[in-house]
């Protein structure tokens, strides 16, 4: 009686599958060629699509970098035009959302708060990928602080901390929250926030800042 190993059985299964496939192709040549043509077309389309996609992504990233460089070198009109092109032509890409934040920063520096607020609020609501969304919160908080909307700023900072407690901006946001409480005269909440800042970031500049502000509030 013949004894077959697991390897032999698998080999036989593969051979059987190949044989059956070859027989089917021989008996259905027209169907096979039609299917091969369809799948070949799909593969060619996918190669074309992804090639165009990656070229476009590289192009929009370059355009964003140029727009940002122009803004930072005080060539505002050209820089803003470049950012608007990125936003309008590639509206849902990560580069387009970064272009929005760059434009918002410019508008904040020009004290054009309503326009800047509309932009950053849109990024918070619709920004893609998710990593971009947290970056918009400090802009919104700064706008609210500059316009003395302390209640709005408190909500913005608390929303950030609830959604992104481990984010690298968490210490900065918690410090901003404590500052807004202090500016609005809510010293109990300011102290609580500074105490949390000191306890959460021991040995850092944030602990030093928190202790300094607590000393000032308690004097």
N, C-alpha and C positions, 0 to 999 in steps of 0.2 A: 504494500500500500504506500502510495507516494505521500510524502509529508512536505507541505508548503510553508515557508516562513511568511511572516507578515509582509516582508519586503517583496517576496515573490507574488503574493496576492495583490498588492498595490500595483505592481508592474503589470500583471495580467489585466487588472481593471483599466489601467491607462491604455493598454494595447486594444482592449475591447472598445473603449470609447473612441479611439482614433479610427478603428475599423468601421464602426457604425457611422461616424461622421463622414468618412470617405465614401461610404456607400450612399449616404443621403445626398452628398454633393454630386456624385455620379448620376444619380437618378433625378436630381432637381437642379440641374446646372443653371437654367435660366433664373430660377428663384435665388440661387446662391449668388450669381453675378449681380442681380438687382440689389440684394441685401449688402453685398460687398461695396457696391457703388454708393449706397445710402450711407453706410457707416464711414466709408472713406470721405464722403462729403462732410459728414458731421465732424470728423477729426480735423479736416482742413479748416473748417469754419472755426472750430475751437482754437486751433493754433493761431489763426488770423485774429480772432477776437482778443485772446490774451496778449498777443504781441502788441496790438494796438492799445490795449488797456495799460500795459506796463510802460509803453512809450508815452502815453498821455499823462500817466501818473508822474513820471519823471519830469515831463515838461511843466506840469502845473506846479510841482515842487520847486523847480528852478525859477519859475515866474514869481512865486511867493517870496522866495529868498531875495530876488531882485527888488521887489516892491518894498519889502521890509528894509533893505539896505538904503533905498532911496529916501524912505521916511526918516530913518535915523541920521541920514546925512543932509536933512533939511530940504530935500528936493520934494516938497510935499505934493505938488500937483501931479508930477509924474508917478510918484509912489502910490498915491491914492488911486490914480487911474489903473495902475497895474493890479492893485488889490481888488478893485471893482471888477476887473476882467476875470480874475480868479474866482471871485464870488459868483459872478453871473454865468460864467461858462462851465464851472465845475461845482455847482452849488452844494452838492451833498457830499463832497469829498472832505477828508480830514484837512487838506490844505486850505479849502474854502473856509472852514470854520476857524482855522488859525488866522486866515486873512481877516475875518470878521473881528477877532480879538485884537489884532494889530490896529485895525481901523478904529475900534472902540477906544484903545489907548490914546490914539491921536486925538479923538473927539473929546475925551476927558481932559487932556492937556489944554484943549481949546475951550474948555468949559461948556461944551455943547452936550449937556447932560441928557436931555430927552432922547437925542439920536443915539448916543452911546448906550443908554439904558435899554432901548429897543433891541439893539444888536446883541448885547450880552444876555438879555432875557431869552432871546431866540436860541442862543447857543445852549443855555441851561436846559431849555425845553427839548430842543431837537438835535443837539450836537452829536456827531459821530466821529470817531468811536467814543466809547464811554470815557476813555482817559482824558478827552478834551473837556468834558463837562465841568469837572472840578476847577479847572483853570479860569472859568468864567466868573465864579463866585467872588473872588477878591475884587474884580472890576465892578461888579454890581454893588458890593459893600462899600467900596470907595466912593462911588457915585452917591449913594445914600448918605454917607457921612458928610461929603462935601456939600450936600443940599440940606443938611441937618435933619434928615429923615432917620432919626436914631431908632425909632421903632422898627422901621423897615430893615435897617442894618442889623439889628439884633436878630430878626427873623432869618435874614440871609445867612448870617454866621452860624446860627443854631441849626439851620437846615443843612449846611455844609457838614458840620460836626456829626450830625445824625446819620448822614449818608456816607461820609468818607472819614470815619474816625481814625483810620490808620494812614491816611494820605500824608505825603511829605509836607503839605501846606498846613497840616492840622495845628501845629504850634503857632504859626503866624496868625491863623484864623482865630484861635482861642485868645491870643493876645489882643487881636482887634476887637473881639467880643468884650473882653474886660475893659478895654479903652472906651468903647461906646457906652457901656454901663456907667463908667465913671463920668463921661462927658454929659450924660443925661441925668446925672445926680442919683443914680441907683447904686449907692455905695455898697449895699449888702451884696448885691449880685456881682458887683465889680470885685469885691474881696473874695467871694467864692470862686470866681473865674481865675483870679490871680493865684489863689491857693492851689487850684487844680493845675494851673500852668507850672507852678514851681514843683509840685509833686510829680507831675507827669514827665518833666524834662530836667531831671536833676543833673547838675554839673554842666549845664549849658547856659548860653547867653539868656535863654528864656527864663531860667530860674533866677538869674541875677536881676533881670528886668522886673519880674514879678515881685521879688523881695523889696526892690526899690520902691515900686508903686504901693505895695502894702504898707511900707514904712511911712510913705507920704500920706496915705489915707488915714492911718491910725494915729497920726501925730496930734 
